[in-house]
């Protein structure tokens, strides 16, 4: 009987290829894309509340709740132009005691979602010097400019600038969860960084907002982090 090495090789190769899933290049997997602009609209015009847990700098447990709530349209204090409003608030619960730690009210254009500025709730305001729309389709890892705001020493057109807040958006994944994040850097009047923060909420491909969220704030070298997943 004759040997057929060529036939043996072909059979072996076929078996090996079958074991590794085929004899061609794998079909490329298209990463999911997220409707970031729709998520931004839900956040500003629909609102939501996310409770997150964390551990403080000395090991104490806490819960922080971040809330966005739409308000009635009103005139922006700096320009007097009527805008849509969304108030962001934070409440801190520790050892059974809950404290309202405040937060800014965002003034924005309801049609474009461009942020006009903020009332910071402490007698100061900010005014946007640039603002950009989020994309209708963005994959994880995408990011871009959201808004740059000049921080003012009070809420009037005659107020002076005391710093700059620059906020960028990003789509991030964490533990398999897609997040829409606002990542901000705050500088003082001489350009020194005094705060950074990242505020993230779960996003679906259709722009819907989920229940998961993550928050990180760093002030003068002290970092506080919280999440609910």
N, C-alpha and C positions, 0 to 999 in steps of 0.2 A: 504494500500500500504506500502511496506517495504522501509525503507531507505537503501541506499547503500553508507555508508561513504567511503569505500575504492574506489568506483568508482568516487565519488565526489572529493576525494583527487587527484586521478590520473588525472582527467580532469583539475582541478585547476593547478596542477603542470605543465601539458602540456601547458596550456595557459601562465603561468608565464615564462616558459622556452622559449616559442616562442617569448614572448615580449623582452627577453634579448638576442635573437639571436641564440638560440639553446641549446642543452643539453650536449654539449661536450666542451672540451678545445678549445679556439680560435686557428685557424691556425697560427703558428708563422710567423711573417713577417721578411724576410731576409733583413737586411739593405743593401743599395746599396754599391757596391765596385767600387773604382775609380782606373783607370790605371795611377798611379802616375808617373811611369817611362816614359810613353808616353807623359804626360803633361810636364815633365822636358825636354824631347827632343824638343817638340814644343817651349818651352820657350827659350832654348838655341840656337836651330838651325833655328827656324822659326821667333822668335821674336814677338813683339806686343807692343801696346801703350795703356796706361790706364790713363785717366784724373780723378782726385779725388778732392773733395772739402773738406775744413775744416775751422776751426776757430782758429786763432792764440792765443797766451797766453794773449794778451790784447784785445781780441774780434774781431780782424780784420779778414775779410774773405779772403781766398786765394784758389787757385787751384794749385795742384801739379800734374805733368804728369810724370809717370814712363814708361820708354821705354827700351825694350831689342831689340838689332839689331845685327844680325850675321855679322862678318867681315871675310875677307880672312884669311886663315891659316897663322900663323907666328911663329917665334921662341920665346919661353918663355925666357924673359931676364935673369932669374936666372940659368936655366940649358942649354939653347940653343937648346933644343929639340922642334921640330915643333909641334904645337897644334892647335886646332880649337879655335875660339874666339867669344865671345858675349859681346857686350858693353852695360852696363846698365847706363842710364842717367836719371837725374831728372831735370825738369824745373819748376820754381816757378813763378806763375803769381799773382800779387797783385796790386790792384788799377791801372790796365791797363799796368803795367810794368812786363815784363817777363825776368827772370834771369836764365841762365844755371848754375845750382849748381853742375854739374859734376856727377861723378859716376865711378865705377870700370869697367875695362875690364876683363872678366873672360876667362882664358885659361883652356881648358878642352879636354879630350880624346873623340873624336867624336863617337867612337864605344861603349864605356862603360859609357860615360857622366861624368866620374870622373873628378872633378875639380882639376887642377894642381896648380893653384894660380891665382893671380890678378896683374894687373898694376893699381894702384889706381888713376892715372892721375895727381898726384901732385909730381911726382918724387920718390914716394915710391912704393914698391911692397909687395906682400905676397906670401908665398909658403905653399902648403898643406902638413901637416904632417900626415893626414889621410883623406880618402874620401870613401864614401859608395854609392852604387847604391840604387835608390828608388825601391819599390816593384811594381810588375805588377798589384796587387790588394790590395787595402787598404780601409777600412771603415772609416767613420767619427770618429775621436778620435784617430786614429792611428798616430804614430809619430816615429821618429828615427833620428839617426845621419846622417848628410849630408856631412859636411867637417869641419875640424879644420885647421886653417891657422896661421902660424907664421908671424906676421907683421914685415916687415923689414924697416930699416931707409933709404935705397935707393935700386935701382934696379940692383943689381949685386950679384954674388955668394959670394962675400966677405962681404956682408952687415950683420949687427947685428940685432937681434930680439929686438923689442921695445914693444911687446905685443902679445896677442893671440886673434883671432876671432873664436868663436865656433858657428857653424850654424847647426840647426836641422830642419828637415822638419816635417810638420804635415798636416793632413786633418782635416779641421774645418768646422763647419756649423754656419752661421750667417744670421738671418732673412730668414732661409730656403734655403740659398745659400751655396753650397759646395765650399770650397776654398782650394787651395794648398798654403801652407805658408812656407817661409823661416824665421826662427826665430833665430836671432843672438845675441850673447853677446860678447862685446869687452872688454878685460882687458888690463891694461898697464903692464909695465915691472915688477911691484911688485905685480901683481894679482888683483889690484883694478878695479872694473867695471866702465868703463867710458861711455859706450853706450850700449843700447839694441834697437833692432828694429825688426819689423815683417812686411814682405812684402808678400802680399797674392793676388792671382788671382783666378778667378772662374775656376772650373774644372768640366768637364763632366765625366760620367762613362767610356767613351771611351778614356779619356785623352785629349779631346779637351779643348781649353781654351776659356772662355767666356769673356764678356765685363766688368764684375764687378770686382772691386778690392778694397783692403783695405790696409792702411799703417799706422804704428805707430812707432814713433822714440822717444826715451828718451835719452837726453844728459844732464849730470850734473843736474839731477832733473827736467829738463824742458821737457814736453811731447808735441809732435805735432802729431795729428791724422787726417786722411783724408780718405774718402771713396766716392764711387759713387752709393750707393744703400741705 
